[in-house]
Amino acid sequence: MIVLTHFGNGNRIALNVDLVEKIEETPDTVITLVNGTRYLVQEPLDEIIEKTVELRARILHLSQTMPEQPDGYRLRLVRGIEPGTPNDGEVQP
């Protein structure tokens, strides 16, 4: 999640960037989620994109640096697994 500032009342809000459908500057910044919910925020479009990129970079870095767990599992990236194939959602150590 990234932290943004609500335009109307100045309150901070945490936004799940995985749910963002689009961001518009009209000239105010309007964020539309996939469910149709809209947020008017103070941050410009470029800043929201940068925060999103930084968040995803932190997640990728964390996935590469987390120590292995006692059960042999650790967080890691899995590429090329299509839904409905064997081991879908199941990662072996």
C-alpha beads as a LAMMPS data file, in Angstrom:
LAMMPS data file: protein, C-alpha beads

93 atoms
92 bonds

1 atom types
1 bond types

-500.0 500.0 xlo xhi
-500.0 500.0 ylo yhi
-500.0 500.0 zlo zhi

Masses

1 110.0

Atoms # bond

1 1 1 0.000 0.000 0.000
2 1 1 1.067 3.557 -0.590
3 1 1 0.136 6.556 1.549
4 1 1 -1.587 9.492 -0.137
5 1 1 -3.399 12.638 1.016
6 1 1 -7.160 12.914 0.526
7 1 1 -7.890 16.146 -1.353
8 1 1 -11.040 17.196 0.532
9 1 1 -10.064 16.829 4.174
10 1 1 -6.278 16.385 4.103
11 1 1 -6.462 13.009 5.826
12 1 1 -3.847 10.426 4.923
13 1 1 -5.155 7.313 3.186
14 1 1 -3.428 4.024 2.370
15 1 1 -4.158 2.839 -1.157
16 1 1 -3.818 -0.750 -2.378
17 1 1 -2.127 -0.121 -5.723
18 1 1 -3.105 -3.590 -6.955
19 1 1 -6.693 -2.325 -7.175
20 1 1 -5.972 0.795 -9.262
21 1 1 -7.551 0.809 -12.718
22 1 1 -6.503 4.305 -13.753
23 1 1 -5.155 7.630 -12.520
24 1 1 -6.212 10.899 -14.154
25 1 1 -5.122 14.516 -13.766
26 1 1 -8.170 16.648 -14.562
27 1 1 -6.245 18.882 -13.310
28 1 1 -6.879 17.346 -9.858
29 1 1 -5.632 13.791 -9.429
30 1 1 -8.443 11.221 -9.535
31 1 1 -7.731 7.557 -8.823
32 1 1 -10.290 5.003 -10.013
33 1 1 -10.199 1.498 -8.582
34 1 1 -11.267 -1.641 -10.443
35 1 1 -14.544 -1.678 -8.478
36 1 1 -15.385 1.884 -9.606
37 1 1 -14.507 3.642 -6.332
38 1 1 -12.868 7.007 -7.001
39 1 1 -10.472 8.985 -4.819
40 1 1 -9.443 12.616 -5.237
41 1 1 -5.913 13.051 -3.853
42 1 1 -3.409 15.897 -3.514
43 1 1 -0.399 14.070 -4.984
44 1 1 0.276 14.447 -8.726
45 1 1 0.147 11.468 -11.083
46 1 1 3.946 11.232 -11.444
47 1 1 4.423 11.042 -7.660
48 1 1 1.859 8.244 -7.344
49 1 1 3.607 6.286 -10.101
50 1 1 6.972 6.788 -8.380
51 1 1 5.571 5.606 -5.025
52 1 1 4.140 2.532 -6.759
53 1 1 7.470 1.729 -8.433
54 1 1 9.301 2.132 -5.096
55 1 1 6.795 -0.161 -3.366
56 1 1 7.186 -2.891 -5.966
57 1 1 10.985 -2.564 -5.862
58 1 1 10.927 -2.975 -2.058
59 1 1 8.761 -6.081 -2.405
60 1 1 11.116 -7.602 -4.991
61 1 1 14.150 -6.782 -2.855
62 1 1 12.520 -8.301 0.208
63 1 1 11.664 -11.482 -1.700
64 1 1 15.346 -11.915 -2.581
65 1 1 16.753 -11.159 0.882
66 1 1 14.359 -12.977 3.214
67 1 1 16.049 -15.863 5.020
68 1 1 14.844 -19.395 4.449
69 1 1 12.282 -20.528 6.997
70 1 1 12.756 -23.613 9.217
71 1 1 10.265 -25.574 7.098
72 1 1 12.455 -24.986 4.022
73 1 1 10.193 -22.397 2.412
74 1 1 11.090 -18.839 1.605
75 1 1 9.390 -16.055 -0.302
76 1 1 10.473 -16.043 -3.932
77 1 1 9.326 -15.073 -7.385
78 1 1 7.704 -17.746 -9.510
79 1 1 7.481 -17.062 -13.219
80 1 1 5.720 -18.925 -15.978
81 1 1 3.083 -20.769 -13.953
82 1 1 -0.268 -20.596 -15.688
83 1 1 -3.495 -20.899 -13.682
84 1 1 -4.861 -24.436 -13.742
85 1 1 -1.492 -26.131 -14.315
86 1 1 0.015 -28.632 -11.863
87 1 1 1.440 -26.907 -8.759
88 1 1 -0.694 -23.802 -9.447
89 1 1 -0.218 -21.713 -6.310
90 1 1 2.001 -24.326 -4.712
91 1 1 5.719 -23.606 -4.369
92 1 1 8.040 -26.400 -3.299
93 1 1 11.299 -25.712 -1.394

Bonds

1 1 1 2
2 1 2 3
3 1 3 4
4 1 4 5
5 1 5 6
6 1 6 7
7 1 7 8
8 1 8 9
9 1 9 10
10 1 10 11
11 1 11 12
12 1 12 13
13 1 13 14
14 1 14 15
15 1 15 16
16 1 16 17
17 1 17 18
18 1 18 19
19 1 19 20
20 1 20 21
21 1 21 22
22 1 22 23
23 1 23 24
24 1 24 25
25 1 25 26
26 1 26 27
27 1 27 28
28 1 28 29
29 1 29 30
30 1 30 31
31 1 31 32
32 1 32 33
33 1 33 34
34 1 34 35
35 1 35 36
36 1 36 37
37 1 37 38
38 1 38 39
39 1 39 40
40 1 40 41
41 1 41 42
42 1 42 43
43 1 43 44
44 1 44 45
45 1 45 46
46 1 46 47
47 1 47 48
48 1 48 49
49 1 49 50
50 1 50 51
51 1 51 52
52 1 52 53
53 1 53 54
54 1 54 55
55 1 55 56
56 1 56 57
57 1 57 58
58 1 58 59
59 1 59 60
60 1 60 61
61 1 61 62
62 1 62 63
63 1 63 64
64 1 64 65
65 1 65 66
66 1 66 67
67 1 67 68
68 1 68 69
69 1 69 70
70 1 70 71
71 1 71 72
72 1 72 73
73 1 73 74
74 1 74 75
75 1 75 76
76 1 76 77
77 1 77 78
78 1 78 79
79 1 79 80
80 1 80 81
81 1 81 82
82 1 82 83
83 1 83 84
84 1 84 85
85 1 85 86
86 1 86 87
87 1 87 88
88 1 88 89
89 1 89 90
90 1 90 91
91 1 91 92
92 1 92 93
